Amino acid sequence: MNTHAHRPAGIHLLVDFHGVDPALLTVTADIDALLRAGAEAAGARILHSHFHSFGEAMGVTGVVLLAESHISIHTWPEYGFAAADIFMCGDAQPQLALQVMELAFKPTSRVVQTIERGVATPVGLSIIDTPSTVVPAQ
């Protein structure tokens, strides 16, 4: 078996958004719409979404289920922080979903871990700590 020619099963982005306006992290319908817009920008097919608010001015947790995998998020408005998980396979481009989310949240900083899923020898992680910087996995 030639593992060097194997295409990864998908790209998995683990994203921490810091310094986000808390008002952007509390409205379930807005976050649902944002993640759906990200999925559409990435070329993914949305199957279903489910979101939950922990109360007025409190955090939100939710997931958009995709034919290509998922986008999930958990927010902490009291810290201006959101953690997102963007996993897509096939021709979908998770980096485009990330761009949509970043434009909406306008974080003061972010950290992104990029993982190629399904490869025999993992390539590693890419750490990105400033907005609008793209660093490919080495």
C-alpha positions in Angstrom: 0.0 0.0 0.0 1.4 3.4 -1.0 0.6 5.8 1.9 2.5 8.7 0.3 -0.1 9.1 -2.4 -3.1 8.8 -0.1 -5.3 11.8 0.0 -6.4 12.8 3.5 -9.9 11.8 4.5 -10.5 15.4 5.5 -9.1 18.6 7.1 -10.0 19.3 10.7 -9.6 22.8 12.0 -9.7 23.4 15.8 -10.2 27.1 16.3 -10.0 29.4 19.4 -11.4 32.9 18.8 -10.2 35.4 21.5 -11.4 39.0 22.1 -14.8 38.6 20.5 -17.6 41.1 21.3 -19.7 39.2 23.8 -22.9 40.3 22.1 -21.8 38.2 19.1 -21.6 35.1 21.2 -25.1 34.9 22.8 -27.8 34.8 20.0 -28.4 31.2 19.0 -30.1 32.0 15.7 -27.3 34.3 14.6 -24.6 31.7 15.4 -26.6 29.0 13.6 -26.9 31.3 10.5 -23.2 32.1 10.7 -22.1 28.5 10.8 -24.5 27.7 7.9 -23.0 30.6 5.9 -19.6 29.1 6.6 -20.6 25.7 5.4 -22.1 27.1 2.2 -19.0 29.2 1.5 -16.9 26.0 2.0 -19.0 24.1 -0.6 -20.4 21.7 2.0 -23.9 20.3 2.0 -25.9 21.0 5.2 -28.0 18.1 6.6 -29.2 19.5 9.9 -28.3 21.9 12.7 -29.0 22.0 16.4 -28.1 24.8 18.8 -28.7 25.5 22.5 -28.6 28.7 24.5 -27.6 28.5 28.2 -29.8 31.5 28.9 -30.1 35.2 28.2 -26.6 36.8 27.7 -25.1 33.3 28.2 -23.1 31.0 25.9 -24.3 28.9 23.0 -23.4 25.5 21.9 -24.3 23.9 18.6 -23.5 21.9 15.6 -24.2 22.0 11.8 -24.1 18.4 10.5 -22.7 18.2 7.0 -22.6 15.5 4.4 -18.9 16.2 4.6 -18.8 16.1 8.4 -19.6 19.0 10.8 -19.0 22.5 12.2 -19.5 22.9 15.9 -19.1 25.8 18.3 -19.2 26.6 22.0 -19.1 30.2 23.2 -18.2 31.9 26.4 -19.4 35.5 26.1 -18.2 36.3 29.6 -14.6 35.7 28.3 -15.1 37.0 24.8 -14.2 33.5 23.6 -15.5 30.9 21.2 -14.1 27.4 20.4 -15.0 26.0 17.0 -14.4 22.7 15.3 -14.6 22.6 11.5 -14.1 19.2 9.9 -14.8 18.5 6.2 -13.8 15.9 3.8 -14.0 15.6 0.0 -13.9 18.8 -2.0 -15.2 21.0 0.8 -12.8 23.7 1.9 -13.0 24.3 5.7 -10.6 27.3 5.5 -13.4 29.1 3.7 -15.8 28.4 6.6 -13.1 29.7 9.0 -12.8 33.0 7.0 -16.6 33.6 7.2 -16.5 33.0 10.9 -13.5 35.2 11.4 -15.0 38.1 9.5 -18.2 37.9 11.6 -16.5 37.5 15.0 -13.6 40.0 14.4 -11.4 38.4 17.1 -8.4 40.2 18.5 -6.5 36.9 18.0 -7.1 33.3 17.1 -5.4 30.0 17.3 -6.0 27.4 14.7 -4.8 23.8 14.7 -5.0 22.1 11.3 -5.1 18.3 11.3 -5.1 16.1 8.2 -7.4 13.2 9.1 -7.1 9.7 7.7 -3.4 9.8 6.7 -1.1 7.0 7.7 1.6 9.5 8.8 0.2 12.7 10.3 1.7 15.8 8.9 1.3 17.8 12.1 -0.4 20.9 13.4 -0.3 24.4 12.2 -0.6 27.2 14.8 -2.0 30.5 13.7 -2.2 33.2 16.3 -3.1 36.3 14.3 -6.3 36.9 12.3 -6.1 36.6 8.5 -2.9 34.6 8.5 -2.9 31.3 6.7 -0.1 28.9 7.5 -0.3 25.5 5.7 0.6 22.3 7.5 4.2 21.3 6.9 
